[in-house]
Amino acid sequence: MGKEGAKQHQAASPLSSQFLKTISHGPGVYQMLGRTEVLYVGKARDLRKRLSQYAHFSGAAHSKTAVMLSHVLRVETILTTTEKEALILEASLIKKHRPRYNVILRDDKNYPLIKVTVNDKWPRIVVTRRRLRDGNRYFGPYSSTSAMRASLKLLYQMFPLRRCKTVRDRGRPCLNHQMNRCLAPCAGLVTPKTYQAMVDEVLLILEGRSKEVLERLHQKMKEASANLAFERAALYRDQIRGLKKTLERQIIIADHHLDQDVYGLSRQGASVGIAILFIRAGMISGVQTFFISDPLGEDDRILQEAIIQYYSASRQPPRELLLPLVPENNDLLTERLAEIREAAVNLRVPQRGKTMQLMQMAADNAQQIFSEQSKKQKSWEALATTLQNKLHLRFVPETIECLDISNLQGKQAVGSLVCFKQGEKEKSAFRHYRIRHKDEPDDYAMMDEVLHRRIQTGLTKKNLPDMFLLDGGKGQLNIAVQVLAEYELLDRIDLVAIAKEKQDEGEKLFRPGRKNPVLLPGHSPALLYLMRIRDESHRFGITFHRRLRNKQTLHSPLDDVTGIGEKRKKLLLTTMGSLKATLKATPEELATVPGIGNKLAHSLHNQLHKSKE
């Protein structure tokens, strides 16, 4: 970004003529801002021209653009020196702010890859989620972890390469060698040539050239049988059978052995479905789908946003992308993807030939998203109606937040809050709260503190839930009633407490103003959903609590001393022999440690003995 990149413009009246006059005709990024959130992020080759189009928008009042503009309170722009810089900045801001009207790929996880460490003297096979430019060989991604594990199991059985992270010289091989799971290079029981030949066969299989490996195995089996080495021949026979079974499951769709990502895009009303087929070495290795409920822009714009968001340094694009249409700013996008991959990337829109079968497959997967989304929506509506009726709720519980307190006799106490929206986890809304005002066991006081803090934040950000689910009984429920009454929210937020009092009675649900608990059958989907939320809150809280407890357990007095870092701490403990000896040492003895002079030794001694007092 150039010198002008830090310049930002604000307008009290968004997109007024006075404001537009202050906007540059150069490239940059604009942000449409509402009261508390970023509504939309876009880029433009000519910022003033693009914003003028919004200012003079004359479409239907119910269109997405009109609805978005009706919520805009101000507009900010950031100038860049080139349009490509604007493209990169736009993608970064979208990932940071996740604006409501941009394309947001909700499932941003990286699928696993198989890595063969060909740079090592004795290569091994490992699973990773990051593709690095380290000279090793990567295969995948695999959207089905079970399918990938099955492939790994076969490779481990057929080719007993080392499993250990480092190779150290050993006098005798480990248990893996005795179980025929490793060739034991650490004990010198295999030559580099033999080991490398096995690595080459692993690479051939992962490249999709399994038939070549089959031919080699058949030849080896015949030779072993001719030499009367029947045990070795039987081993080759078993390897052939296992490899044939794997070949039967593989879908080979091309003979070019290239890596490709094939995009399908389907639209129903305001919603868009995107599917990505992963073609690796001519075989389908998986598919990933995204449902985008209400994106702003035409299909070419949406496709570009999805592509630029999807790829990164840790999830690099393949050599070729097959697309259903030409994306907006195709040349810029191609250039950016080549930078991420550090090699050429070809964006192609097939019109005929064998690739059209792939395009149709991707389009079918994109269309299937709407069917799955419809089933999910109907399932949620039925569950929400059941919850509302059985628990006599005022509102449909679209958003439920659950609070749980975790502590050990009041120490390292934390409150955990998890959020579920329309039946699914909303992980971006998960929160931990360090308890500030209590250091002795008092779950009610801790619940009171966490609820106050959550509601204060929710009122500011306008993101309070439809329902609070409390892990506990009537006591916790009464605390929540008092807190909501303080903020006059009892008529806006439903409260439910869930408690398991006796094993034979099961779960009890308590509601304000009701003496007896609501008892639902153990198999009730509504009860199972609430138990799932409660269990997730408990897991989320206890994990953080244990982390704090472990940190406290491993805490050393040296951690509280200023003036020394990790390196000097290690030198102190190594030279003095132990923490106990360090605490007993005089300033003169401490000064003998390398890197600790007289001045620092006296400071260290004073701090350690002050902390002891």
C-alpha positions as CSV (number, residue, x, y, z in Angstrom):
1,M,0.0,0.0,0.0
2,G,1.3,3.5,-0.8
3,K,1.7,6.6,1.3
4,E,-2.0,7.4,0.7
5,G,-3.0,4.1,2.1
6,A,-3.6,5.4,5.6
7,K,-6.0,8.2,4.4
8,Q,-9.6,7.6,5.5
9,H,-12.7,9.6,4.8
10,Q,-15.8,9.9,6.9
11,A,-19.1,11.5,6.1
12,A,-21.8,12.5,8.5
13,S,-24.3,12.2,5.6
14,P,-23.3,9.0,3.7
15,L,-22.7,9.4,0.0
16,S,-23.6,13.1,-0.1
17,S,-22.4,15.2,-3.0
18,Q,-20.0,17.0,-0.6
19,F,-18.6,13.7,0.6
20,L,-18.2,12.4,-3.0
21,K,-16.1,15.4,-3.9
22,T,-13.5,14.5,-1.3
23,I,-13.1,10.9,-2.7
24,S,-10.2,10.2,-5.0
25,H,-10.6,8.8,-8.5
26,G,-7.8,6.3,-7.7
27,P,-8.1,2.6,-6.6
28,G,-9.0,1.6,-3.1
29,V,-11.4,-0.1,-0.7
30,Y,-14.6,1.3,0.7
31,Q,-16.5,0.2,3.9
32,M,-20.2,0.7,4.4
33,L,-20.7,1.1,8.1
34,G,-23.9,0.8,10.2
35,R,-24.4,1.8,13.9
36,T,-22.1,-0.9,15.4
37,E,-20.9,-3.1,12.5
38,V,-19.3,-3.1,9.1
39,L,-22.1,-3.9,6.6
40,Y,-20.1,-4.3,3.4
41,V,-16.6,-4.1,2.1
42,G,-15.8,-3.5,-1.6
43,K,-13.0,-2.5,-3.8
44,A,-12.9,-0.3,-6.9
45,R,-10.5,0.9,-9.6
46,D,-12.1,4.3,-9.3
47,L,-13.5,4.9,-5.8
48,R,-15.4,8.1,-6.6
49,K,-17.1,6.5,-9.6
50,R,-18.1,3.3,-7.7
51,L,-19.5,5.3,-4.7
52,S,-21.4,7.6,-7.1
53,Q,-23.2,4.5,-8.5
54,Y,-24.4,3.7,-4.9
55,A,-25.4,7.4,-4.4
56,H,-27.5,7.4,-7.5
57,F,-28.9,3.8,-7.1
58,S,-32.5,3.6,-8.3
59,G,-33.3,0.0,-8.0
60,A,-36.3,-1.6,-6.2
61,A,-36.7,-0.7,-2.5
62,H,-36.7,-4.4,-1.6
63,S,-33.5,-5.2,-3.4
64,K,-30.4,-6.2,-1.4
65,T,-28.5,-3.1,-2.4
66,A,-31.4,-0.8,-1.4
67,V,-31.8,-2.6,1.9
68,M,-28.1,-2.4,2.7
69,L,-27.9,1.3,1.8
70,S,-30.8,2.0,4.1
71,H,-28.7,0.8,7.0
72,V,-25.5,2.7,6.1
73,L,-24.7,5.6,8.5
74,R,-21.2,6.4,7.1
75,V,-18.7,5.3,4.5
76,E,-15.0,5.0,4.9
77,T,-12.4,4.6,2.2
78,I,-8.8,3.5,2.1
79,L,-6.7,4.5,-0.9
80,T,-4.2,2.1,-2.4
81,T,-1.6,2.5,-5.2
82,T,-2.8,-0.3,-7.3
83,E,-6.0,-2.3,-7.9
84,K,-4.3,-5.5,-6.9
85,E,-3.5,-4.0,-3.5
86,A,-7.1,-3.1,-3.2
87,L,-8.1,-6.7,-3.9
88,I,-5.8,-8.0,-1.2
89,L,-6.9,-5.4,1.3
90,E,-10.6,-6.1,0.6
91,A,-10.1,-9.8,1.3
92,S,-8.3,-9.0,4.5
93,L,-11.0,-6.7,5.7
94,I,-13.8,-9.2,4.9
95,K,-12.1,-11.9,6.9
96,K,-11.6,-9.5,9.8
97,H,-15.0,-7.9,10.0
98,R,-17.2,-10.6,8.4
99,P,-19.7,-8.1,7.0
100,R,-23.3,-9.1,6.7
101,Y,-23.6,-8.4,3.0
102,N,-20.3,-9.9,1.8
103,V,-19.6,-13.5,0.8
104,I,-18.6,-15.3,4.1
105,L,-17.3,-18.8,3.8
106,R,-18.5,-20.1,7.2
107,D,-16.5,-23.3,7.0
108,D,-13.0,-22.0,6.9
109,K,-11.2,-25.1,8.2
110,N,-8.3,-26.6,6.3
111,Y,-8.8,-30.2,5.2
112,P,-6.0,-32.6,6.0
113,L,-3.2,-33.4,3.6
114,I,-0.8,-36.4,3.3
115,K,2.8,-35.3,3.4
116,V,5.8,-37.4,2.4
117,T,9.0,-35.9,3.8
118,V,11.1,-36.6,0.7
119,N,13.8,-34.1,2.0
120,D,14.7,-36.5,4.8
121,K,17.3,-39.2,4.5
122,W,14.7,-41.7,5.6
123,P,11.3,-40.2,4.5
124,R,8.1,-40.9,6.4
125,I,4.3,-40.3,5.8
126,V,2.6,-37.7,8.0
127,V,-0.8,-35.9,8.2
128,T,-0.8,-32.1,8.1
129,R,-3.2,-29.3,7.5
130,R,-0.6,-26.8,6.2
131,R,1.0,-26.9,2.8
132,L,4.5,-25.4,3.1
133,R,7.0,-24.5,0.4
134,D,9.6,-26.9,2.0
135,G,10.4,-29.2,-0.9
136,N,8.4,-32.1,0.5
137,R,5.5,-33.8,-1.4
138,Y,1.9,-33.0,-0.4
139,F,-1.2,-34.8,-1.5
140,G,-4.8,-33.8,-0.9
141,P,-6.8,-32.1,0.5
142,Y,-9.1,-35.0,1.7
143,S,-12.6,-33.8,2.7
144,S,-13.3,-37.3,4.1
145,T,-10.9,-38.0,7.0
146,S,-12.0,-41.6,7.2
147,A,-11.1,-42.2,3.5
148,M,-7.7,-40.6,4.1
149,R,-7.1,-42.7,7.2
150,A,-8.0,-45.8,5.2
151,S,-5.5,-44.8,2.5
152,L,-2.9,-44.3,5.2
153,K,-3.6,-47.6,6.8
154,L,-3.1,-49.3,3.5
155,L,0.2,-47.5,2.9
156,Y,1.5,-48.3,6.3
157,Q,0.6,-52.0,5.8
158,M,2.2,-52.2,2.4
159,F,5.2,-50.0,2.9
160,P,6.6,-50.1,6.5
161,L,8.3,-46.8,6.5
162,R,9.5,-45.2,9.7
163,R,6.8,-43.8,12.1
164,C,9.1,-42.0,14.6
165,K,9.8,-38.2,14.2
166,T,13.6,-38.5,14.4
167,V,16.0,-41.3,13.5
168,R,18.5,-42.1,16.2
169,D,21.1,-44.8,16.0
170,R,19.8,-47.8,18.1
171,G,21.5,-51.0,19.0
172,R,18.2,-52.9,18.6
173,P,15.0,-52.0,16.6
174,C,11.8,-50.9,18.3
175,L,8.5,-52.8,18.6
176,N,7.3,-51.5,15.3
177,H,10.0,-53.5,13.5
178,Q,9.1,-56.6,15.4
179,M,5.5,-56.2,14.3
180,N,6.6,-55.7,10.6
181,R,5.5,-52.0,10.7
182,C,9.0,-50.5,10.1
183,L,12.1,-51.4,8.2
184,A,14.2,-50.1,11.2
185,P,16.6,-47.7,9.4
186,C,17.7,-46.6,12.9
187,A,19.2,-50.0,13.5
188,G,20.8,-50.2,10.0
189,L,18.6,-53.1,8.9
190,V,17.7,-51.6,5.5
191,T,19.8,-49.9,2.9
192,P,19.0,-46.4,1.6
193,K,18.4,-47.8,-1.9
194,T,15.8,-50.3,-0.7
195,Y,14.1,-47.8,1.5
196,Q,14.0,-45.2,-1.3
197,A,12.5,-47.7,-3.7
198,M,9.6,-48.2,-1.3
199,V,9.2,-44.4,-1.0
200,D,9.0,-44.1,-4.8
201,E,6.1,-46.7,-4.8
202,V,4.3,-44.7,-2.1
203,L,4.6,-41.6,-4.2
204,L,3.3,-43.4,-7.3
205,I,0.2,-44.6,-5.4
206,L,-0.5,-41.1,-4.0
207,E,0.0,-39.7,-7.5
208,G,-2.7,-42.0,-8.8
209,R,-0.4,-44.3,-10.7
210,S,-1.3,-47.4,-8.7
211,K,-1.4,-49.6,-11.8
212,E,2.4,-49.2,-12.2
213,V,2.8,-50.3,-8.6
214,L,0.6,-53.3,-9.3
215,E,2.7,-54.4,-12.2
216,R,5.9,-54.1,-10.1
217,L,4.3,-56.1,-7.3
218,H,3.1,-58.8,-9.7
219,Q,6.7,-59.1,-11.1
220,K,8.2,-59.3,-7.6
221,M,5.7,-62.0,-6.6
222,K,6.6,-64.1,-9.6
223,E,10.3,-63.7,-8.9
224,A,9.9,-64.6,-5.2
225,S,7.8,-67.7,-6.1
226,A,10.4,-68.8,-8.7
227,N,13.1,-68.5,-6.0
228,L,10.9,-70.6,-3.6
229,A,10.6,-67.6,-1.3
230,F,6.9,-68.4,-0.7
231,E,6.5,-66.2,2.5
232,R,7.7,-63.1,0.6
233,A,5.5,-64.1,-2.4
234,A,2.5,-64.3,0.0
235,L,3.3,-60.8,1.3
236,Y,3.3,-59.4,-2.3
237,R,0.1,-61.2,-2.9
238,D,-1.6,-59.5,0.1
239,Q,-0.3,-56.1,-1.0
240,I,-1.8,-56.7,-4.5
241,R,-5.2,-57.5,-3.0
242,G,-5.2,-54.5,-0.7
243,L,-4.2,-52.2,-3.6
244,K,-6.9,-53.6,-5.9
245,K,-9.5,-52.9,-3.2
246,T,-8.4,-49.3,-3.0
247,L,-8.4,-48.9,-6.8
248,E,-12.0,-50.1,-6.8
249,R,-13.0,-47.3,-4.5
250,Q,-11.2,-44.6,-6.4
251,I,-13.0,-42.5,-9.0
252,I,-10.6,-41.8,-11.8
253,I,-12.0,-39.1,-14.0
254,A,-8.9,-38.0,-16.0
255,D,-5.7,-39.4,-17.3
256,H,-3.6,-36.2,-17.1
257,H,-2.6,-36.6,-13.4
258,L,-3.2,-32.8,-12.8
259,D,-4.4,-31.1,-9.7
260,Q,-7.6,-29.1,-10.2
261,D,-10.3,-27.4,-8.2
262,V,-13.7,-27.4,-10.0
263,Y,-16.2,-24.8,-9.0
264,G,-20.0,-25.1,-9.2
265,L,-22.3,-22.2,-8.4
266,S,-26.1,-22.4,-8.1
267,R,-28.6,-19.7,-7.1
268,Q,-32.0,-19.8,-5.6
269,G,-33.6,-16.4,-5.0
270,A,-31.2,-14.4,-2.9
271,S,-29.2,-17.4,-1.7
272,V,-26.1,-18.9,-3.5
273,G,-24.6,-22.3,-3.1
274,I,-20.9,-23.0,-4.1
275,A,-19.3,-26.4,-4.4
276,I,-15.6,-27.1,-4.9
277,L,-14.6,-30.5,-6.3
278,F,-11.0,-31.4,-5.4
279,I,-9.3,-33.3,-8.3
280,R,-5.9,-34.6,-7.3
281,A,-3.7,-36.6,-9.7
282,G,-6.8,-37.2,-11.9
283,M,-9.0,-38.5,-9.1
284,I,-11.7,-36.9,-7.0
285,S,-10.3,-36.6,-3.5
286,G,-13.3,-34.7,-2.0
287,V,-15.8,-31.9,-2.2
288,Q,-16.5,-28.9,0.0
289,T,-19.7,-26.8,-0.1
290,F,-20.8,-23.4,1.1
291,F,-24.2,-21.9,1.6
292,I,-24.3,-18.1,1.3
293,S,-27.7,-16.8,2.4
294,D,-27.9,-13.3,1.1
295,P,-24.7,-12.0,-0.7
296,L,-24.6,-8.6,-2.4
297,G,-23.5,-8.5,-6.0
298,E,-23.8,-10.4,-9.3
299,D,-22.6,-14.0,-9.7
300,D,-19.2,-13.0,-11.1
301,R,-18.5,-10.8,-8.1
302,I,-19.6,-13.5,-5.6
303,L,-17.4,-16.1,-7.3
304,Q,-14.4,-13.8,-7.1
305,E,-15.0,-13.1,-3.4
306,A,-15.4,-16.8,-2.6
307,I,-12.1,-17.7,-4.5
308,I,-10.0,-14.9,-2.9
309,Q,-11.3,-15.8,0.5
310,Y,-10.8,-19.5,0.1
311,Y,-7.1,-19.7,-0.7
312,S,-4.3,-18.5,1.5
313,A,-0.6,-19.4,2.2
314,S,-1.7,-22.4,4.2
315,R,-4.3,-23.5,1.6
316,Q,-2.7,-22.9,-1.7
317,P,-4.6,-23.2,-5.0
318,P,-3.8,-26.0,-7.4
319,R,-2.4,-25.6,-10.9
320,E,-5.8,-25.1,-12.5
321,L,-9.3,-23.9,-11.5
322,L,-12.3,-24.8,-13.6
323,L,-15.0,-22.2,-13.2
324,P,-18.7,-21.9,-14.3
325,L,-18.2,-18.3,-15.4
326,V,-15.5,-15.6,-15.7
327,P,-15.0,-14.0,-12.3
328,E,-14.9,-10.2,-11.9
329,N,-11.4,-8.9,-12.3
330,N,-10.2,-12.2,-13.8
331,D,-6.7,-11.0,-14.6
332,L,-6.2,-9.6,-11.1
333,L,-7.5,-12.7,-9.5
334,T,-5.2,-14.9,-11.6
335,E,-2.2,-12.8,-10.6
336,R,-3.1,-12.9,-6.9
337,L,-3.5,-16.7,-6.9
338,A,-0.2,-17.1,-8.6
339,E,1.4,-15.1,-5.8
340,I,-0.2,-17.4,-3.2
341,R,0.9,-20.5,-5.0
342,E,4.3,-19.1,-6.0
343,A,3.7,-20.7,-9.4
344,A,1.3,-20.2,-12.3
345,V,-2.4,-20.7,-11.8
346,N,-4.7,-21.2,-14.8
347,L,-8.4,-20.1,-14.5
348,R,-10.5,-21.7,-17.2
349,V,-14.2,-21.7,-18.1
350,P,-14.8,-25.0,-20.0
351,Q,-17.2,-24.9,-22.9
352,R,-17.0,-28.5,-24.3
353,G,-15.1,-31.7,-23.9
354,K,-14.5,-34.1,-21.0
355,T,-14.2,-31.4,-18.4
356,M,-17.9,-30.6,-18.9
357,Q,-18.7,-33.8,-17.0
358,L,-16.7,-32.4,-14.0
359,M,-18.5,-29.0,-14.3
360,Q,-21.9,-30.7,-14.2
361,M,-20.9,-32.7,-11.2
362,A,-19.8,-29.5,-9.4
363,A,-23.1,-27.8,-10.4
364,D,-25.1,-30.8,-9.1
365,N,-23.3,-30.6,-5.8
366,A,-24.0,-26.8,-5.6
367,Q,-27.7,-27.4,-6.3
368,Q,-27.8,-30.2,-3.6
369,I,-26.8,-27.6,-1.0
370,F,-30.3,-26.0,-1.2
371,S,-32.0,-29.4,-0.6
372,E,-29.8,-30.1,2.5
373,Q,-30.4,-26.5,3.7
374,S,-34.1,-26.9,3.3
375,K,-34.1,-30.1,5.3
376,K,-32.0,-28.5,8.0
377,Q,-34.3,-25.5,8.2
378,K,-37.5,-27.7,8.5
379,S,-35.8,-29.8,11.2
380,W,-34.9,-26.7,13.1
381,E,-38.4,-25.2,12.8
382,A,-39.9,-28.4,14.2
383,L,-37.4,-28.5,17.1
384,A,-37.9,-24.7,17.9
385,T,-41.7,-25.1,17.9
386,T,-41.4,-28.1,20.3
387,L,-39.1,-26.1,22.6
388,Q,-41.4,-23.1,22.6
389,N,-44.5,-25.2,23.4
390,K,-43.0,-27.6,25.9
391,L,-41.3,-24.9,27.9
392,H,-44.0,-22.2,27.4
393,L,-41.4,-19.7,26.0
394,R,-42.5,-16.2,24.9
395,F,-40.2,-16.3,21.8
396,V,-38.9,-18.8,19.3
397,P,-35.4,-19.6,20.7
398,E,-33.5,-18.8,17.5
399,T,-30.4,-17.9,19.6
400,I,-29.7,-19.7,22.9
401,E,-26.7,-18.9,25.2
402,C,-25.7,-21.2,28.0
403,L,-23.8,-20.1,31.1
404,D,-21.7,-22.4,33.3
405,I,-19.3,-21.7,36.2
406,S,-16.1,-23.8,36.6
407,N,-13.8,-23.5,39.7
408,L,-11.9,-25.6,42.2
409,Q,-13.0,-24.3,45.7
410,G,-13.2,-20.8,44.2
411,K,-9.8,-20.8,42.6
412,Q,-9.2,-20.1,38.9
413,A,-12.9,-19.6,38.6
414,V,-14.2,-18.9,35.1
415,G,-17.6,-18.4,33.6
416,S,-18.1,-20.0,30.1
417,L,-20.7,-18.9,27.6
418,V,-21.6,-20.8,24.5
419,C,-24.0,-19.7,21.8
420,F,-26.2,-21.9,19.5
421,K,-28.1,-20.3,16.6
422,Q,-30.8,-22.2,14.8
423,G,-29.5,-25.5,16.2
424,E,-25.9,-25.0,15.3
425,K,-22.8,-23.7,17.3
426,E,-22.0,-20.1,16.8
427,K,-18.4,-20.4,17.8
428,S,-17.6,-16.7,17.2
429,A,-19.9,-15.9,20.1
430,F,-18.3,-18.3,22.6
431,R,-16.8,-16.4,25.5
432,H,-14.7,-17.0,28.7
433,Y,-15.1,-14.7,31.8
434,R,-12.4,-14.6,34.5
435,I,-14.2,-14.2,37.8
436,R,-13.1,-10.9,39.3
437,H,-15.0,-10.5,42.6
438,K,-14.9,-13.9,44.3
439,D,-12.1,-16.2,45.3
440,E,-14.1,-18.6,47.5
441,P,-16.8,-21.0,46.4
442,D,-19.9,-19.1,45.6
443,D,-21.6,-20.2,42.3
444,Y,-24.5,-17.8,42.8
445,A,-22.3,-14.7,43.1
446,M,-20.2,-15.9,40.2
447,M,-23.3,-16.4,38.1
448,D,-24.5,-13.0,39.0
449,E,-21.2,-11.4,38.0
450,V,-21.0,-13.1,34.6
451,L,-24.7,-12.3,33.8
452,H,-24.2,-8.6,34.6
453,R,-21.1,-8.5,32.3
454,R,-22.8,-10.3,29.5
455,I,-25.9,-8.2,29.5
456,Q,-24.0,-4.9,29.7
457,T,-22.0,-6.0,26.6
458,G,-25.2,-7.2,24.9
459,L,-27.1,-4.0,25.4
460,T,-24.1,-2.0,24.0
461,K,-23.7,-4.3,20.9
462,K,-27.4,-5.1,20.6
463,N,-26.7,-8.9,20.4
464,L,-28.6,-10.4,23.4
465,P,-30.0,-13.9,22.8
466,D,-33.6,-15.0,22.8
467,M,-33.0,-17.4,25.7
468,F,-30.5,-18.0,28.5
469,L,-29.9,-21.6,29.5
470,L,-28.4,-21.9,33.0
471,D,-26.5,-24.9,34.2
472,G,-28.0,-25.4,37.6
473,G,-31.3,-25.5,39.5
474,K,-33.7,-23.0,41.1
475,G,-30.9,-21.1,42.8
476,Q,-29.2,-20.2,39.5
477,L,-32.6,-19.4,37.9
478,N,-33.5,-17.0,40.7
479,I,-30.2,-15.2,40.3
480,A,-30.8,-14.8,36.6
481,V,-34.4,-13.5,37.2
482,Q,-33.0,-10.8,39.6
483,V,-30.3,-9.7,37.1
484,L,-32.7,-9.5,34.1
485,A,-35.2,-7.6,36.3
486,E,-32.5,-4.9,37.0
487,Y,-32.2,-4.3,33.3
488,E,-36.0,-4.7,32.6
489,L,-35.3,-7.6,30.3
490,L,-37.6,-10.2,31.8
491,D,-40.1,-9.6,29.0
492,R,-37.4,-9.8,26.3
493,I,-35.4,-12.9,27.2
494,D,-36.6,-16.3,28.2
495,L,-34.8,-18.2,31.1
496,V,-34.5,-21.9,31.5
497,A,-32.3,-23.8,34.1
498,I,-31.3,-27.4,33.6
499,A,-30.3,-29.6,36.5
500,K,-29.7,-33.3,37.0
501,E,-30.7,-33.9,40.6
502,K,-31.3,-37.6,40.9
503,Q,-30.1,-40.4,38.6
504,D,-33.5,-42.1,38.4
505,E,-35.3,-38.8,37.7
506,G,-33.0,-37.5,35.0
507,E,-32.8,-34.0,33.7
508,K,-35.1,-31.3,35.2
509,L,-35.9,-28.0,33.5
510,F,-36.9,-25.0,35.7
511,R,-38.8,-21.9,34.5
512,P,-39.5,-18.6,36.3
513,G,-42.9,-18.5,38.1
514,R,-43.3,-22.3,37.9
515,K,-43.0,-24.3,41.1
516,N,-42.5,-27.8,39.6
517,P,-39.8,-28.6,37.0
518,V,-40.7,-29.5,33.4
519,L,-39.9,-33.1,32.9
520,L,-39.3,-34.2,29.3
521,P,-38.8,-37.9,28.1
522,G,-35.1,-38.8,28.0
523,H,-35.4,-39.4,24.2
524,S,-37.1,-36.1,23.5
525,P,-35.2,-34.1,20.8
526,A,-35.9,-30.9,22.7
527,L,-34.3,-32.2,25.9
528,L,-31.3,-33.7,24.0
529,Y,-30.7,-30.4,22.3
530,L,-30.6,-28.5,25.6
531,M,-28.4,-31.2,27.1
532,R,-26.0,-30.8,24.1
533,I,-25.8,-27.0,24.7
534,R,-25.2,-27.5,28.4
535,D,-22.5,-30.2,27.8
536,E,-20.8,-27.9,25.3
537,S,-20.8,-25.1,27.9
538,H,-19.3,-27.4,30.5
539,R,-16.6,-28.7,28.1
540,F,-15.7,-25.2,27.0
541,G,-15.5,-23.9,30.6
542,I,-13.6,-26.9,32.1
543,T,-11.0,-26.8,29.4
544,F,-10.2,-23.2,30.1
545,H,-10.3,-23.8,33.9
546,R,-7.8,-26.7,33.6
547,R,-5.5,-24.5,31.4
548,L,-5.5,-21.9,34.2
549,R,-5.0,-24.5,36.9
550,N,-2.1,-26.1,35.0
551,K,-0.5,-22.7,34.5
552,Q,-0.7,-22.0,38.2
553,T,0.7,-25.4,39.1
554,L,3.7,-24.9,36.8
555,H,4.3,-21.3,38.0
556,S,7.7,-20.6,39.4
557,P,8.9,-17.7,41.6
558,L,11.3,-16.9,38.8
559,D,8.4,-16.1,36.5
560,D,7.6,-13.0,38.7
561,V,11.1,-11.6,38.6
562,T,11.8,-8.7,36.2
563,G,15.1,-8.3,34.4
564,I,15.6,-11.9,33.3
565,G,14.1,-13.9,30.4
566,E,13.7,-17.5,29.6
567,K,17.3,-18.0,28.6
568,R,18.7,-16.6,31.9
569,K,16.1,-18.6,33.9
570,K,17.5,-21.8,32.3
571,L,21.1,-20.7,33.0
572,L,20.2,-20.0,36.6
573,L,18.6,-23.4,37.2
574,T,21.3,-25.2,35.3
575,T,24.2,-23.4,37.2
576,M,22.6,-23.5,40.6
577,G,21.3,-27.0,40.2
578,S,17.6,-26.4,41.3
579,L,15.1,-23.8,42.2
580,K,15.6,-24.5,45.9
581,A,19.3,-23.8,45.5
582,T,18.6,-20.6,43.5
583,L,16.4,-19.3,46.3
584,K,19.0,-20.0,48.9
585,A,21.9,-18.5,46.9
586,T,23.6,-15.2,48.0
587,P,23.9,-12.3,45.6
588,E,27.6,-13.2,45.2
589,E,26.7,-16.8,44.2
590,L,24.1,-15.6,41.8
591,A,26.6,-13.2,40.1
592,T,28.7,-16.3,39.1
593,V,26.0,-17.3,36.7
594,P,26.8,-16.4,33.0
595,G,25.0,-13.3,32.0
596,I,24.1,-12.3,35.6
597,G,26.3,-9.4,36.8
598,N,26.6,-8.0,40.3
599,K,23.8,-5.4,39.8
600,L,21.3,-7.9,38.4
601,A,22.3,-10.5,41.0
602,H,21.4,-8.1,43.9
603,S,18.1,-7.1,42.1
604,L,17.3,-10.8,41.6
605,H,18.1,-11.7,45.2
606,N,15.9,-8.8,46.6
607,Q,12.9,-9.7,44.3
608,L,13.1,-13.4,45.2
609,H,13.2,-12.8,49.0
610,K,10.6,-10.1,48.8
611,S,8.2,-12.5,47.1
612,K,8.9,-15.1,49.8
613,E,7.9,-12.6,52.5
